[in-house]
Amino acid sequence: MLLFICLFTLAACGEDGAPGPAGPPGPQGNANVTGTEHIVIDSLSWVYSINSNWYSIDSKVPEISADIKDFGLVMVYQQLGSGANTSWIPLPDTYDNVTTNYEFYTGGITLYSFNVDNTTPSLPWNMVVRIVVIPASLRKANPNTDWQNYKEVEKLLLAGKPL
């Protein structure tokens, strides 16, 4: 036994060999996913366009890069209710005659509120939204994710921690 320990110790003290080959790439993470804090949109912040017959509001989102715009996904969720009765719905959404929609571009988003029947819309109420920016690699890695489902997206991205 003593001979075995001596031989093992001597063998372990030899010179290091050449470095081994690089390992395979690791799994794609979600480090590039961003979610905004709750954005409170005051009803008086909306701007009415008589030419388009809608209300709109712009919001800067610097995390929306050209790559995200061209290949990724930007989701906007609207908060309904408060406290224990809070739920989040994806935009676009239509309730009665009013549609709330959005478009995104490099550096920001624009929210729209308009009447489906093209009548003059009323000034939108105060609104709370969350914006989630998702790179294309995460979408491809999770093809079965229902990106319209806020709770499913939250579970995937933050392992149950609130967005």
Buried (B, 14 or more C-beta within 10 A) or exposed (E): EEEEEEEEEEEEEEEEEEEEEEEEEEEEEBEBBBBBEEBEBEEEBBEBEEEEEBBBBEBEBEBBBEEBEEEBBBBBBBBBEEEEEEEBBBBEBEEEEBBBBBEBEEBBBEBBBBBEEEEEBEEBEEBBBBBBBBBBBBBEBBEEBEBEBBEBBBBBBEEEEEB
